[in-house]
Amino acid sequence: MDANKNILMIGDMPGCGKMGLAGMLPILSSMGHSIYNLPTALVSNNFDYGKFAVLDTTRYMAQTIQVWGEMGFRFDCITTGFLASADQVDIIRDFIASQKKEGLLVVTDPIMGDGGKLYNGSTQDTVDNMRRFVGAADVIVPNLTEAGFLTKLYAGREALTQDEARRMLDGLVALGPRSAVITSGREEETGRHVVWGFDGGTGEYFTVPYRFIKAHFPGTGDIFTSLLTGQLLKGRDLPQSVGRAVDLLERLIFLEQDVAERNNGIRVEKYLSILTE
């Protein structure tokens, strides 16, 4: 498969820290792709600092899409992350529809919450908007908390049985995406930390275990999404891509686990040679 793809990455751009677009751009760029970005918000810093400033960029998004349309820009892959409003959902859904072609890959991380609760600034409206949006994607990558809000299943649970995980995956796919991946789960029968998935191409469910390292870094979900997207663009199937992305992210966390300042996320540029092996 051709290594050089035109990729549009849509999400929030922080002023400091390797999360959102700042964490994702270096990874896919280092894989040899042509990268475009469309910020949904400019964020001063990771919310874990307790103080932050946010600039909504909805008007800029609409203007940029109009200009790009006039110039005939076309994309082979679109990734989406944080969406700030119902207006942004509508803008991006319409844009994806305008870009539809054979082989277009759309990967969505429905960023809303973690640890059983919504993030600061996310509301029930955020959840409702994301339920409307995820049907535009080929693959969605929620964590367990986000999957629970989207499907209205197993709220607050940190572990699921295999049958419950399949039911949640079915609920996600019922919202319209072709395939679904649930990150940050724990398998109730075994206690293993796992990623659950459903591959719409084969109709198969799969489970990928990983080693849990007790070191919290903001932006790991964004990094996972970019790693997964990169593997899919290499022509690997979804289970293979998830497995490779899990291995790479686990390695990054292991290498960074002793860093004193974690609020700025993983220093992805330091490890690009590993990510492109």
C-alpha positions in Angstrom: 0.0 0.0 0.0 1.3 3.5 -0.9 3.0 4.9 2.2 2.3 8.6 1.4 -1.3 9.5 2.2 -3.0 12.9 2.6 -4.3 12.8 6.2 -6.5 15.4 7.8 -6.4 15.4 11.6 -9.2 17.2 13.4 -9.1 17.9 17.1 -7.9 20.2 19.9 -4.4 21.8 19.7 -2.7 22.5 23.1 -0.3 25.3 23.7 1.9 23.0 25.7 1.9 19.2 26.2 1.8 16.2 23.9 -1.9 15.5 23.7 -4.6 16.2 21.0 -3.1 17.2 17.7 0.3 18.0 19.2 0.7 14.4 20.2 -0.6 12.9 17.0 1.0 15.0 14.3 4.6 14.0 14.8 3.7 10.3 14.7 1.8 10.1 11.4 4.2 12.7 9.8 7.2 10.6 10.7 5.5 7.6 8.9 5.9 9.6 5.6 2.4 11.0 5.3 1.3 14.5 4.2 -0.4 15.9 7.3 -3.1 18.6 7.4 -4.7 19.8 10.7 -8.0 21.5 11.6 -8.1 22.6 15.2 -11.5 22.4 16.9 -10.2 24.4 19.9 -7.0 26.0 21.0 -6.2 24.9 24.5 -3.6 26.6 26.7 -2.5 23.4 28.5 -3.7 20.0 29.8 -6.7 20.4 32.1 -4.8 18.4 34.8 -3.1 21.7 35.7 -6.4 23.0 37.1 -6.2 26.3 35.1 -6.6 26.6 31.4 -7.9 28.8 28.6 -9.9 27.5 25.6 -10.6 29.2 22.3 -13.5 27.7 20.2 -12.5 27.7 16.5 -15.8 26.8 14.9 -15.9 29.9 12.7 -12.3 29.2 11.6 -13.1 25.6 10.8 -16.0 26.6 8.5 -13.9 29.2 6.7 -11.0 26.8 6.3 -13.2 24.0 4.9 -14.7 26.5 2.4 -11.2 27.6 1.2 -10.0 24.0 1.0 -13.1 23.1 -1.1 -12.3 25.9 -3.5 -8.8 24.6 -3.9 -9.9 21.1 -4.4 -8.1 19.5 -1.4 -8.8 15.8 -1.0 -7.9 13.4 1.7 -7.2 9.7 2.0 -7.7 9.6 5.8 -9.5 11.7 8.3 -9.0 11.4 12.1 -11.3 13.2 14.6 -10.9 13.8 18.3 -12.4 16.5 20.5 -15.4 18.3 19.0 -16.6 21.3 21.0 -20.2 21.7 19.9 -23.2 20.5 17.9 -22.2 23.0 15.2 -18.8 21.4 14.9 -20.4 18.0 14.6 -22.5 19.2 11.7 -19.6 20.9 10.0 -17.4 17.8 10.2 -20.1 15.3 9.2 -20.9 17.3 6.1 -17.2 17.6 5.3 -16.6 13.9 5.6 -19.6 13.2 3.4 -18.1 15.6 0.8 -14.8 13.7 0.9 -16.3 10.2 0.6 -14.5 8.1 -2.0 -13.4 4.5 -2.2 -10.6 3.8 0.3 -11.3 6.9 2.5 -10.5 5.9 6.1 -12.2 7.8 8.9 -11.0 7.1 12.5 -12.8 8.8 15.4 -11.8 9.0 19.0 -15.0 10.3 20.7 -13.2 12.3 23.4 -15.6 12.9 26.3 -14.3 11.4 29.6 -12.4 8.8 31.5 -12.4 7.1 34.9 -16.1 6.7 34.8 -17.0 10.4 34.4 -17.1 13.1 31.8 -14.2 15.6 31.4 -14.4 19.2 32.6 -16.6 21.0 30.1 -18.2 17.9 28.6 -22.0 17.5 29.2 -24.9 15.3 28.2 -25.1 17.5 25.1 -21.5 16.4 24.3 -22.6 12.8 24.5 -25.7 13.3 22.4 -23.6 15.2 19.8 -21.1 12.4 19.6 -23.8 9.7 19.3 -24.9 11.6 16.1 -21.4 11.9 14.9 -19.7 8.4 15.2 -21.8 7.0 12.4 -19.6 9.0 10.0 -16.5 6.9 11.0 -15.1 3.6 9.8 -13.5 2.9 13.1 -14.2 4.4 16.5 -11.9 4.2 19.4 -13.6 5.1 22.7 -12.2 4.2 26.1 -14.4 2.2 28.4 -16.0 5.3 30.0 -16.8 6.9 26.6 -18.2 3.6 25.3 -20.5 3.4 28.4 -21.8 6.9 27.8 -22.4 6.2 24.0 -24.2 2.9 24.5 -25.8 3.7 27.9 -24.4 0.4 29.2 -22.4 -0.5 32.3 -22.0 3.0 33.6 -19.0 3.4 35.9 -17.8 -0.1 35.4 -14.0 -0.7 35.2 -14.3 -4.4 34.2 -16.6 -6.3 31.9 -17.1 -10.0 31.1 -16.4 -11.1 27.6 -20.2 -11.3 26.9 -20.7 -7.7 28.3 -17.8 -6.4 26.2 -19.4 -7.9 23.1 -22.7 -6.4 23.9 -21.0 -3.0 24.3 -19.3 -3.4 21.0 -22.6 -4.3 19.4 -24.1 -1.1 20.9 -21.3 1.0 19.5 -21.6 -0.5 16.0 -25.4 0.1 16.1 -24.6 3.8 16.2 -23.3 3.5 12.6 -19.5 2.9 12.5 -18.2 -0.1 10.7 -15.8 -1.2 13.4 -15.3 -0.4 17.1 -12.4 -0.6 19.5 -12.7 -0.1 23.3 -9.5 0.8 25.1 -8.6 0.8 28.8 -10.7 -2.2 29.8 -10.3 -5.0 32.2 -11.5 -8.5 31.6 -13.6 -9.7 34.6 -12.9 -13.4 34.1 -9.1 -13.1 34.1 -8.3 -9.6 35.6 -6.3 -8.9 32.4 -6.1 -5.3 31.1 -7.3 -5.5 27.5 -8.5 -3.7 24.4 -11.7 -5.1 23.0 -12.6 -4.9 19.3 -15.1 -5.7 16.6 -13.9 -5.9 13.0 -16.7 -5.0 10.7 -14.7 -6.3 7.7 -14.7 -9.9 9.0 -17.6 -9.8 11.6 -15.2 -11.0 14.2 -14.7 -9.9 17.9 -11.2 -9.8 19.2 -9.3 -9.1 22.5 -5.8 -7.7 22.8 -4.2 -7.9 26.3 -1.6 -5.4 27.5 0.7 -4.9 30.5 -0.7 -2.2 32.8 2.0 0.2 33.9 0.9 2.5 36.8 2.0 5.8 35.3 -0.7 8.3 34.1 0.1 10.4 31.1 -2.4 12.7 29.4 -2.7 12.2 25.7 -2.1 8.4 25.6 -5.5 7.9 23.9 -4.5 10.4 21.2 -1.2 8.6 20.7 -3.0 5.2 20.5 -5.3 6.6 17.8 -2.5 7.9 15.7 -0.5 4.6 16.0 -3.6 2.6 15.1 -4.3 4.8 12.1 -0.7 4.4 10.9 -0.9 0.7 11.1 -4.3 0.6 9.2 -2.7 2.8 6.5 0.1 0.2 6.2 -2.6 -2.3 5.1 -2.8 -4.3 8.3 -6.2 -5.6 9.4 -7.9 -4.1 12.5 -6.8 -6.8 15.0 -3.2 -6.6 13.8 -3.2 -2.8 13.9 -4.6 -2.7 17.4 -2.0 -5.3 18.6 0.8 -3.3 17.1 -0.5 0.0 18.5 -0.9 -1.5 21.9 2.7 -2.8 21.9 4.1 0.5 20.8 2.2 2.5 23.4 3.1 0.1 26.1 6.7 0.6 25.2 6.4 4.4 25.3 4.8 4.4 28.7 7.5 2.0 30.0 10.3 4.2 28.7 8.7 7.4 30.2 7.4 6.0 33.5 10.1 7.5 35.7 9.7 11.0 34.3 8.9 13.4 37.1 6.7 15.8 35.2 3.9 13.8 33.5 1.3 16.6 32.9 2.8 17.4 29.5 2.4 13.9 28.3 4.8 11.5 26.5 7.7 13.1 24.6 6.8 11.4 21.3 9.4 13.1 19.2 12.1 11.4 21.4 10.9 8.0 20.3 9.9 8.4 16.6 12.5 6.0 15.5 10.8 3.3 17.7 7.3 4.2 16.4 8.4 3.8 12.7 10.2 0.5 13.1 
